């Protein structure tokens, strides 16, 4: 890193603290972040256990399917 140059964390803080950045970041938090958080934390999927693109895609789709089924179940009650 060059002395005196802002690091990537400082650049990101400035970007997120702008009015446009706040609006974009708030959309991200409400749209996709909770899905990944639920799959990683609640389902325990911190790494894929299969090898090969087709198997990995299938495993990911199964986790997403379970997530969506739970959402449907919760909305019906």
Secondary structure by P-SEA (a helix, b strand, c coil): cccccccaaaaaaaaaacaaaaaaaaaaaaccaaaaaaaaccccccccccccaaaaaaaaaaaaaaaaaaaaaaaac
